[in-house]
Amino acid sequence: MNWFEAAFLGLVQGLTEFLPISSSAHLFVVGKFLPSGEDPGAAFTAVSQLGTETAVLVFFWRDIVRIIKAWWGSLRGRLPRTDPDVRMGWLVIIGSVPIALLGVVFQSHIESTLRNLWIVATTLIVFGLILAVADAIATQRRDLTQLSYKHGIIFGFAQALALIPGVSRSGGTITAGLLMGYNREAAARYSFLLAIPAVFGSGFYELYKIFAKHDVASEAPFGIGETALATVIAFVVGYLIIGWFLKFISTKSFRPFVWYRIGLGVLLYILLGTGTITP
């Protein structure tokens, strides 16, 4: 049964990671309704996200290689820092600092206090409404060539909000991008690139804890093999979702995701209020 549950959670991770609906919230909520009724845990979430983030590496491979080469070339004095790819390399690094620092400082709260369905329900609704406002008033006049260091830092703090389950990494950064005047696709692309250092850092750190500290592995609801299965499934599904999502938002608004967030949040309030599920 654990293998089935892990596979299903990997599917959920792949479907929700790149959509502005919070994959961590979905893993948490779905876990409550599986036969075991267990929270997959922050460690399982972080490791399974390695699958979806590997999908980002594959999907944007040419862009990533070009950016890394340009950034390295600038360090060796071959390219100016004003080069768009060089600037993007620095922006990804700078934008990753807030979530790295806050993740370390608030790690204990992220793994315990914040994993509460009342909080998840509230953040789903509140940040869904903020996304709706941002999408409605967005001028969408900027693209990634106009991304500044100031905006990169703002993107970084928006991404850090995803440490709270229910906010959504892509949702937070895309919302910030829309409010700063970037078009939907530009905000989404930078959101995906910005997540690479943070997700891989968090995922490999959790892997280190699993292998180095046997007590962590024994307390986790899923074993290493089951978590690996979920990660592989998340990679395959996530890769398909990236292409679909970028194509969807090129012509459509974020309204369907807003209504979904609000509906899920209200449903969680009802289920919690009636005692159907525990927070």
Sine and cosine of phi, psi and omega as CSV:
sin_phi,cos_phi,sin_psi,cos_psi,sin_omega,cos_omega
0.00,0.00,-0.60,0.80,0.01,-1.00
-0.89,0.47,-0.59,0.80,0.03,-1.00
-0.91,0.42,-0.66,0.75,0.02,-1.00
-0.90,0.44,-0.71,0.70,-0.01,-1.00
-0.89,0.45,-0.67,0.74,0.00,-1.00
-0.89,0.46,-0.67,0.75,0.01,-1.00
-0.89,0.45,-0.67,0.74,0.00,-1.00
-0.91,0.41,-0.65,0.76,0.03,-1.00
-0.92,0.40,-0.56,0.83,0.08,-1.00
-0.90,0.44,-0.62,0.78,0.06,-1.00
-0.89,0.46,-0.71,0.71,0.02,-1.00
-0.88,0.47,-0.68,0.73,0.02,-1.00
-0.86,0.51,-0.72,0.69,-0.01,-1.00
-0.90,0.43,-0.60,0.80,-0.02,-1.00
-0.95,0.30,-0.52,0.85,-0.18,-0.98
-0.95,-0.30,-0.27,0.96,-0.11,-0.99
-0.85,0.53,-0.67,0.74,-0.11,-0.99
-0.99,-0.12,-0.12,0.99,0.07,-1.00
-1.00,0.01,0.51,-0.86,-0.05,-1.00
-0.98,0.20,0.80,0.60,-0.06,-1.00
-0.77,-0.63,0.08,1.00,0.07,-1.00
0.96,0.28,0.98,-0.19,0.03,-1.00
-0.94,0.35,-0.61,0.79,-0.01,-1.00
-0.90,0.44,-0.61,0.79,0.05,-1.00
-0.91,0.42,-0.66,0.75,-0.02,-1.00
-0.92,0.39,-0.65,0.76,0.06,-1.00
-0.88,0.47,-0.66,0.75,0.01,-1.00
-0.90,0.44,-0.75,0.67,-0.05,-1.00
-0.93,0.37,-0.74,0.67,-0.03,-1.00
-0.87,0.49,-0.60,0.80,0.02,-1.00
-0.84,0.54,-0.52,0.85,0.00,-1.00
-0.93,0.38,-0.42,0.91,-0.09,-1.00
-0.98,-0.22,-0.04,1.00,0.07,-1.00
-0.97,0.23,0.33,-0.94,-0.04,-1.00
-0.77,0.64,-0.63,0.77,-0.01,-1.00
-0.96,0.27,-0.45,0.90,0.02,-1.00
0.92,0.40,0.39,0.92,-0.07,-1.00
-0.98,-0.19,0.53,-0.85,0.16,-0.99
-0.94,0.33,0.83,-0.55,0.00,-1.00
-0.85,0.53,-0.44,0.90,0.03,-1.00
1.00,-0.07,0.39,-0.92,-0.01,-1.00
-0.91,0.42,-0.56,0.83,-0.02,-1.00
-0.91,0.41,-0.73,0.69,0.02,-1.00
-0.87,0.49,-0.67,0.74,0.00,-1.00
-0.87,0.49,-0.74,0.67,-0.03,-1.00
-0.90,0.44,-0.66,0.75,-0.03,-1.00
-0.94,0.33,-0.68,0.74,0.00,-1.00
-0.91,0.42,-0.44,0.90,0.05,-1.00
-0.93,0.37,-0.31,0.95,0.09,-1.00
-0.88,0.47,-0.53,0.85,0.02,-1.00
-0.91,0.40,-0.76,0.65,-0.02,-1.00
-0.93,0.38,-0.55,0.83,0.00,-1.00
-0.96,0.28,-0.50,0.87,0.12,-0.99
-0.90,0.43,-0.54,0.84,0.07,-1.00
-0.89,0.46,-0.59,0.81,0.06,-1.00
-0.90,0.43,-0.69,0.73,0.02,-1.00
-0.85,0.52,-0.69,0.72,-0.02,-1.00
-0.93,0.36,-0.71,0.71,-0.07,-1.00
-0.91,0.41,-0.67,0.75,-0.05,-1.00
-0.97,-0.25,0.43,0.90,-0.13,-0.99
-0.80,0.59,-0.75,0.66,-0.03,-1.00
-0.89,0.46,-0.68,0.73,0.02,-1.00
-0.89,0.45,-0.69,0.73,-0.05,-1.00
-0.91,0.42,-0.71,0.71,0.01,-1.00
-0.89,0.46,-0.68,0.73,0.00,-1.00
-0.89,0.46,-0.67,0.74,0.00,-1.00
-0.91,0.41,-0.70,0.71,-0.01,-1.00
-0.89,0.45,-0.69,0.72,0.02,-1.00
-0.88,0.47,-0.68,0.73,0.00,-1.00
-0.91,0.41,-0.69,0.73,-0.01,-1.00
-0.89,0.46,-0.70,0.72,0.02,-1.00
-0.92,0.40,-0.60,0.80,0.03,-1.00
-0.90,0.44,-0.57,0.82,0.02,-1.00
-0.93,0.36,-0.57,0.82,0.04,-1.00
-0.90,0.43,-0.49,0.87,-0.01,-1.00
-1.00,-0.07,0.12,0.99,0.08,-1.00
0.98,0.18,0.22,0.97,-0.04,-1.00
-1.00,0.03,-0.39,0.92,0.00,-1.00
-0.74,-0.68,0.57,-0.82,0.04,-1.00
-0.97,0.25,0.42,-0.91,0.00,-1.00
-0.93,0.36,-0.22,0.98,0.02,-1.00
-0.98,0.18,-0.19,0.98,0.05,-1.00
-0.86,0.51,0.73,-0.69,-0.06,-1.00
-0.81,0.58,-0.66,0.75,-0.01,-1.00
-0.95,0.31,-0.59,0.81,0.07,-1.00
-0.90,0.44,-0.72,0.70,0.00,-1.00
-0.89,0.46,-0.63,0.78,0.02,-1.00
-0.90,0.45,-0.63,0.77,0.05,-1.00
-0.86,0.51,-0.72,0.70,0.03,-1.00
-0.92,0.38,-0.58,0.81,-0.02,-1.00
-0.92,0.40,-0.61,0.79,0.04,-1.00
-0.91,0.42,-0.65,0.76,0.02,-1.00
-0.92,0.40,-0.77,0.64,-0.02,-1.00
-0.90,0.44,-0.67,0.74,-0.02,-1.00
-0.93,0.38,-0.29,0.96,0.00,-1.00
-1.00,0.07,-0.24,0.97,-0.07,-1.00
-0.89,0.45,-0.74,0.68,-0.04,-1.00
-0.83,0.55,-0.73,0.68,-0.05,-1.00
-0.94,0.34,-0.51,0.86,0.03,-1.00
-0.92,0.39,-0.73,0.68,-0.02,-1.00
-0.92,0.39,-0.75,0.66,-0.04,-1.00
-0.93,0.37,-0.53,0.85,0.04,-1.00
-0.90,0.43,-0.61,0.80,0.03,-1.00
-0.95,0.30,-0.71,0.71,-0.05,-1.00
-0.89,0.45,-0.67,0.74,-0.10,-1.00
-0.96,-0.29,0.41,0.91,-0.08,-1.00
-0.83,0.56,-0.70,0.71,-0.04,-1.00
-0.90,0.43,-0.61,0.79,0.01,-1.00
-0.95,0.32,-0.60,0.80,0.00,-1.00
-0.89,0.46,-0.61,0.79,-0.06,-1.00
-1.00,0.06,-0.12,0.99,-0.04,-1.00
-0.71,-0.70,-0.98,0.21,-0.12,-0.99
-0.83,0.56,-0.72,0.70,-0.09,-1.00
-0.96,0.27,-0.24,0.97,0.03,-1.00
-1.00,0.08,0.94,0.35,-0.04,-1.00
-0.71,-0.70,0.76,-0.64,-0.11,-0.99
-0.93,0.38,-0.40,0.91,0.10,-0.99
-0.90,0.43,-0.66,0.75,0.03,-1.00
-0.92,0.40,-0.69,0.72,0.01,-1.00
-0.86,0.50,-0.73,0.68,-0.01,-1.00
-0.87,0.49,-0.67,0.74,-0.02,-1.00
-0.92,0.39,-0.73,0.69,-0.03,-1.00
-0.93,0.38,-0.56,0.83,0.06,-1.00
-0.85,0.52,-0.71,0.70,-0.04,-1.00
-0.96,0.29,-0.77,0.63,-0.08,-1.00
-0.88,0.48,-0.76,0.65,-0.03,-1.00
-0.97,0.25,-0.35,0.94,0.14,-0.99
-0.92,0.40,-0.67,0.74,0.03,-1.00
-0.92,0.40,-0.62,0.78,0.03,-1.00
-0.90,0.43,-0.66,0.75,0.06,-1.00
-0.88,0.47,-0.64,0.77,0.01,-1.00
-0.88,0.47,-0.69,0.72,0.01,-1.00
-0.91,0.42,-0.72,0.70,-0.02,-1.00
-0.87,0.49,-0.67,0.74,-0.02,-1.00
-0.93,0.38,-0.53,0.85,-0.04,-1.00
-0.97,0.25,-0.58,0.81,-0.09,-1.00
-0.98,-0.19,-0.06,1.00,-0.07,-1.00
-0.88,0.47,0.73,-0.68,0.05,-1.00
-0.99,0.15,-0.46,0.89,0.02,-1.00
0.81,0.59,0.64,0.77,-0.02,-1.00
-1.00,-0.09,-0.20,0.98,-0.05,-1.00
-0.97,-0.24,0.54,-0.84,0.16,-0.99
-0.87,-0.50,-0.08,-1.00,-0.11,-0.99
-0.93,0.37,-0.34,0.94,0.04,-1.00
-0.93,0.36,-0.29,0.96,-0.02,-1.00
-0.98,-0.21,0.14,0.99,-0.02,-1.00
-0.94,0.35,0.84,-0.54,-0.03,-1.00
-0.98,-0.21,0.21,-0.98,0.02,-1.00
-0.91,0.41,-0.60,0.80,0.04,-1.00
-0.87,0.49,-0.72,0.69,0.00,-1.00
-0.93,0.38,-0.55,0.83,0.04,-1.00
-0.87,0.48,-0.64,0.77,0.03,-1.00
-0.92,0.39,-0.66,0.75,0.03,-1.00
-0.89,0.46,-0.68,0.73,0.09,-1.00
-0.83,0.56,-0.67,0.74,-0.03,-1.00
-0.88,0.47,-0.69,0.72,0.02,-1.00
-0.94,0.35,-0.54,0.84,0.06,-1.00
-0.91,0.42,-0.64,0.77,0.04,-1.00
-0.90,0.43,-0.59,0.80,-0.03,-1.00
-0.89,0.46,-0.43,0.90,0.03,-1.00
-0.88,0.47,-0.38,0.92,-0.02,-1.00
-0.93,0.36,-0.13,0.99,0.11,-0.99
-0.90,0.44,-0.34,0.94,0.07,-1.00
-1.00,-0.04,0.90,-0.43,0.00,-1.00
-0.82,0.57,0.73,-0.68,0.01,-1.00
0.95,-0.30,-0.34,0.94,-0.01,-1.00
-0.97,0.26,-0.76,0.65,-0.02,-1.00
1.00,0.00,0.84,-0.54,0.03,-1.00
-0.87,0.49,-0.79,0.61,-0.01,-1.00
-0.93,0.37,-0.60,0.80,0.00,-1.00
-0.89,0.46,-0.69,0.72,-0.01,-1.00
-0.91,0.42,-0.73,0.69,-0.04,-1.00
-0.95,0.31,-0.61,0.79,0.03,-1.00
-0.91,0.42,-0.66,0.75,0.04,-1.00
-0.87,0.50,-0.72,0.70,0.03,-1.00
-0.88,0.48,-0.67,0.74,0.01,-1.00
-0.89,0.46,-0.68,0.74,0.03,-1.00
-0.89,0.45,-0.67,0.74,0.00,-1.00
-0.91,0.41,-0.44,0.90,0.03,-1.00
-1.00,-0.01,0.05,1.00,0.11,-0.99
1.00,-0.09,0.17,0.99,0.01,-1.00
-0.99,0.12,0.50,-0.87,0.03,-1.00
-0.96,0.28,0.27,-0.96,-0.13,-0.99
-0.86,0.51,-0.72,0.69,-0.06,-1.00
-0.93,0.38,-0.63,0.78,0.01,-1.00
-0.90,0.44,-0.69,0.72,0.00,-1.00
-0.89,0.45,-0.64,0.77,-0.01,-1.00
-0.94,0.35,-0.69,0.73,0.00,-1.00
-0.88,0.48,-0.72,0.69,0.01,-1.00
-0.91,0.40,-0.57,0.82,0.05,-1.00
-0.86,0.51,-0.69,0.72,-0.01,-1.00
-0.92,0.40,-0.69,0.73,0.00,-1.00
-0.93,0.37,-0.64,0.77,-0.03,-1.00
-0.91,0.42,-0.48,0.88,-0.05,-1.00
-0.96,0.28,-0.34,0.94,-0.12,-0.99
-0.83,0.56,-0.82,0.58,-0.02,-1.00
-0.89,0.45,-0.67,0.74,-0.06,-1.00
-0.91,0.40,-0.72,0.69,-0.06,-1.00
-0.93,0.36,-0.70,0.71,0.01,-1.00
-0.92,0.40,-0.62,0.78,0.03,-1.00
-0.89,0.46,-0.73,0.68,0.00,-1.00
-0.92,0.40,-0.70,0.72,-0.04,-1.00
-0.90,0.43,-0.70,0.71,-0.01,-1.00
-0.95,0.33,-0.49,0.87,0.07,-1.00
-0.91,0.40,-0.66,0.75,0.03,-1.00
-0.92,0.38,-0.59,0.81,0.08,-1.00
-0.89,0.46,-0.65,0.76,0.04,-1.00
-0.87,0.49,-0.69,0.73,-0.01,-1.00
-0.91,0.42,-0.62,0.78,-0.01,-1.00
-0.90,0.43,-0.69,0.73,-0.05,-1.00
-0.99,0.15,-0.52,0.86,-0.08,-1.00
-1.00,0.03,-0.45,0.89,-0.05,-1.00
-0.85,-0.53,0.98,-0.21,-0.09,-1.00
-0.89,0.45,-0.44,0.90,0.00,-1.00
-0.92,0.40,-0.56,0.83,0.03,-1.00
-0.92,0.40,-0.69,0.72,-0.01,-1.00
-0.90,0.43,-0.62,0.78,-0.05,-1.00
-0.95,0.31,-0.46,0.89,-0.02,-1.00
-1.00,0.09,-0.32,0.95,-0.04,-1.00
-0.93,0.36,0.59,-0.81,-0.01,-1.00
-0.94,0.35,-0.36,0.93,-0.01,-1.00
-0.83,-0.55,0.62,-0.79,0.01,-1.00
-0.98,0.20,0.01,-1.00,-0.04,-1.00
-0.90,0.44,-0.69,0.72,-0.01,-1.00
-0.89,0.45,-0.68,0.73,0.00,-1.00
-0.91,0.41,-0.65,0.76,0.03,-1.00
-0.91,0.41,-0.61,0.79,0.03,-1.00
-0.90,0.44,-0.66,0.75,0.04,-1.00
-0.87,0.50,-0.72,0.69,0.01,-1.00
-0.87,0.49,-0.62,0.78,-0.02,-1.00
-0.91,0.40,-0.66,0.75,0.01,-1.00
-0.91,0.41,-0.69,0.72,0.02,-1.00
-0.90,0.44,-0.65,0.76,0.02,-1.00
-0.87,0.48,-0.61,0.79,0.02,-1.00
-0.89,0.46,-0.77,0.64,-0.06,-1.00
-0.89,0.45,-0.75,0.66,-0.04,-1.00
-0.93,0.37,-0.66,0.75,0.00,-1.00
-0.87,0.49,-0.64,0.77,0.02,-1.00
-0.87,0.50,-0.67,0.74,0.01,-1.00
-0.93,0.38,-0.61,0.80,-0.04,-1.00
-0.93,0.36,-0.59,0.81,-0.02,-1.00
-0.83,0.56,-0.79,0.61,-0.03,-1.00
-0.88,0.48,-0.69,0.72,-0.01,-1.00
-0.90,0.44,-0.69,0.72,-0.07,-1.00
-0.90,0.43,-0.71,0.70,0.00,-1.00
-0.89,0.46,-0.61,0.79,0.04,-1.00
-0.94,0.35,-0.63,0.78,-0.04,-1.00
-0.89,0.45,-0.76,0.65,-0.09,-1.00
-0.97,0.26,-0.17,0.99,0.05,-1.00
-0.94,0.33,-0.35,0.94,0.00,-1.00
-0.78,-0.62,-0.26,0.97,-0.07,-1.00
-0.89,-0.45,0.30,-0.95,0.05,-1.00
-1.00,0.01,0.04,-1.00,0.02,-1.00
-1.00,0.02,0.15,0.99,-0.09,-1.00
-0.83,0.55,-0.67,0.74,0.02,-1.00
-0.86,0.51,-0.61,0.80,0.00,-1.00
-0.95,0.31,-0.55,0.84,0.04,-1.00
-0.89,0.45,-0.76,0.65,0.00,-1.00
-0.89,0.45,-0.60,0.80,0.02,-1.00
-0.90,0.43,-0.71,0.70,0.01,-1.00
-0.86,0.50,-0.72,0.69,-0.02,-1.00
-0.90,0.44,-0.71,0.71,0.00,-1.00
-0.88,0.48,-0.68,0.73,0.01,-1.00
-0.92,0.40,-0.64,0.77,0.02,-1.00
-0.89,0.46,-0.70,0.71,0.02,-1.00
-0.90,0.44,-0.66,0.75,0.02,-1.00
-0.87,0.49,-0.66,0.75,0.03,-1.00
-0.90,0.44,-0.65,0.76,0.06,-1.00
-0.85,0.53,-0.69,0.72,-0.02,-1.00
-0.91,0.42,-0.73,0.68,-0.02,-1.00
-0.90,0.44,-0.63,0.78,0.03,-1.00
-0.95,0.32,-0.67,0.75,-0.02,-1.00
-0.91,0.41,-0.52,0.86,0.01,-1.00
-1.00,0.00,-0.05,1.00,0.02,-1.00
0.98,0.19,0.20,0.98,0.01,-1.00
-0.90,0.43,-0.62,0.79,0.08,-1.00
-0.76,-0.65,0.36,-0.93,0.03,-1.00
-0.98,-0.19,0.49,-0.87,-0.04,-1.00
-0.93,0.37,0.00,0.00,0.00,0.00
